[in-house]
Amino acid sequence: MIPSGHVRCALTENYVATALAAMDVKYHYWRSGNTAEIDFIVQDGAGQVIPVEVKSADNARCLPITAS
């Protein structure tokens, strides 16, 4: 049985968090009130900040990140 909706999303995000932790990658979470969120924010060896958005649906669509 394949989980649906919020359960599948939570399982997928947990999987990514576990994989990042297994590689000793420190990560953060960001939310702007109730309007936007970034699932994981990581930093590479050069100090570059990388936003990571996790999608669990076959037809996932992403909105661009824009500076405000």
N, C-alpha and C positions, 0 to 999 in steps of 0.2 A: 504494500500500500504506500503510495506516494503522498506525503503530507501536503496540505494546500495552504495558501494564504500566508498568514502571519507565522504559522508554525514552520513552514518551509523557509521563509525568510530568516527567522531566528536561527534555525539549524545551519543555514548557509553562512550567516555572519559568525556563528560560533565556530564553524569549521575553519574559516579564514583566520579568526583570532587565535585558534589553537595552532594553526600552521605558522603564523607570524611569531608566536611565543616560542615554538619549537626551534625557530631559527634565531632566537634571541633578538628579534626585532621589537623595539619598543614602539608602541602605537598609542594614539589618542583618538578621542571622539569629539566631534564638534556639532553643535546645534544652534540655530539662530531662532530663538523663540519657538514658534510652532510652524515655521514656514520652510526651513531648509535644514539639511543635516548632511554630514559627511561621515560615513561609517568608520573609516580609519584614516588617520593622518600619520604618515611615517616620514622619516628623514633619512636620506641616503648618506653615504660616506663623505660626500662633498658638501653636505649641509643643505642640499636641495629638499624642500618640503614637497611631499607627494601625497595628494588626496586620493583615497581609494574608495570607490563606491561599489558595494557588493549587490549584485542582482541575482535572483534565483529563478526568474521566469524565462521561458523560451523566447518570449517576445519583449524582453526588457528594452526600455527606451531611456536614454539618459539626456538630461538637460545640460546645456553648457554651464560651466562655472564662470560667472562674470564678476568683475570688481564693481563695488558700489561706492 
